[in-house]
């Protein structure tokens, strides 16, 4: 299901050889989670697939996988199908199979501490309370992953349970905000793959 209307496409088919980079969108599989706040990572890589005209459909490493060439580098793009709290299983398998180091594994996920649509790019760091990130750090024993965090906003009141908040659905207006944020995140991904992390941080943080 395409949540965002396509604006442009390009011939992003991957070149031969093993991937140099791993791009991971975090989320939960299943139709009922498609438009929830916790699925912004999935929404972002789905938009990347639309923009570069490649599928993310092959099931491997406990994830749906696709291949694309960004900035001249072959990238494996995955959407873990383990549910958020076990995302590290898929990431670890893909990293080990292709011998991809953490600095070439780029993670995209939601952040409730940021305003809706705000991007925050980091070179490394803790999980920040995000359980998918926690699983990845625990499974790999590393925290030096470049990451793009996309703000989903704080829960409306202290009485809200955080799990209920991140699993709540975006409104139609909020989805428009997410579309803009994911569009920017896709551009930032190309900078990161091209080795321009500092430029991406300066441009989007």
N, C-alpha and C positions, 0 to 999 in steps of 0.2 A: 504493500500500500504506500502510495506516495503522499506524504503529508504536506509537502511544499511543491508549489507549481514550479516546473523547470524554467529557468531563465536562459541558460545557455548550455551547450554541450561541446565537448572536444574529444578528439580521438585519444583517449587515455589508456588504450590497451597496453598492458605491460610487455616489456621486452623479455627475451629469454634469460635464463640463469636464475640463481637463487635471489630472493629479495634481500636488499640491503637494510631496509627499514621495516618496522612493524608499527602499524597505526591501529590503535585499539579504541573503539567506541564502547563505553560502558552503558549497560541497560539491562532490562529484563525481557526475556522472550515472551511472545504471546500477544494476541490482539488486544487484550484488555489493558495492557501496559503501554500501548503504542504512543499515546499522547500524554503520558504522565511525566511529571517533573524529573523523576529519576532516569528517564530514558533520553535525556538530551544528548548523551554520547552517541546512542544509536541514531538519533535524528541527524546529528552532524555528519556521521560517515555515510548515512543514506543520501544526504544532500551531495556529499563529495562524489558518490557513485553516479548521481544524476548529472552533475556538472561535467564529469569526465567520461560518462557513458560506459560504465563497466558494472557487472553484476556482483552482488555479495550474496552468493547462494551456495557455494560449495561447502559441504560440512566436513570439517577436519579440525583437529585439536579442540574438540568440544566447542566449536565456534562455527559460525557462518563466515566464509572467507571470500575475498575478492582480490584481484591484482590490478595495480595501476602504476603508471610511471609518472612521478612528480619530480620536477626540476632535474630530469634526466636520470633519476634513481628509481629502481624498481622497489615498490612497496607492497607488502602484504597487509591488507585491511581486514580486520576481524571484528565480529560482534559475538562475544562469548554467549553461549546458550546455557550456561550453568546457573543462571540467576545471579544477581548482583553480588551477593555475599560470598560466592565461590568463584569470582572472576579470575582469581589468580591461577586456578588450575589450567584454564585455557591459555593464558598469557605465558605461563611457564612452559607448557608443551611447545608452543610455537617458537618461543625464544630458543629453547634447547634444540629443537629440530633443525633450525636454520642458523644456529649459533649467532644470534643477533644480540649484541651487547645492550645493556640498559639505556645507554645514551642515544641509541638508535631505535628505541621503543617509545613511541609518543602516545600518551594516554589522553583521552578526551572524556570529560565527565561533568556532572552537575555539582554546583556548590551553593548551599543554602545560605552561606554567609555573605554572598555577593548579591547586589541588586539584580533584578531580572534583566537578562541580556548583557550584563557586564562580563567581559573576558578578563581572566587573570592567567598569564603564562608564567610558568616557573621551570627552572632547570632541574630542580630536585626538591625533596621535602617530605614531611610526614604525611599521613593519610588525611589529616584535618577532620577526622570524624566520618569520612566517606568510606562506607564498608567495602565497596568494590576495591578501592585503593588499599584498604587495610589487608584484604585478601591477597592482592598482588604483592605487597611488601612482605607479607608472611610467607608466601609460597616461593618467592625468589630470594629472600634475605637481602634485598636491595631496595633503596629508596631514591636512587639517582636516575629517575625517569623524567625526561621532559614531559610537561603536561600542560594541557589547555583546559582550564576550569571555566565553565559557563554558568553565570549566576541564575538561580531560579527564585531568589528572594527568600526572606526569612518567613517562618510560619506566622500566621496572622496574630496569634496570641500565645502566651506561655502555656495555656491549657491544651493547645494542640499537641498531639503525639507526633514526634518527628517522622516516624514511619508513615503515619497517615498523611502527613504533609507531602513528603516526597513521592508518594504513590497517588496523590490527587492529580486530576487531569487539568491541563491548561485550558483556559478559555480561548475563544477564537482570537481575541485581541492579543492575548499572551502568546499564542502560536505565531502571530505576525512578528512579535518582538523576538521570539526564538529563531524565526527564519532569518532575520537580520543578523542575529548573533552567530548563528551557524554558518552563514555566508562568510562573515569575517573570520570565523575559526577555520574554514576551509582555506582561505587565503593565507592565514597564519601557518597552517600545516605545510604549505609549499615553502614558506620561508624557513621553517624548522628543518625540513628535509634538505634544503639547500645550504644548511649550516649557518643560517642567519638568525639564530635564536635571540641574540641581543637586539637586533633590529625589530624582530617580532614583539619582544617585550616593550620596547620603546614605542612602537606603533599602536599596540592594542591594549596595554595595561592602563 
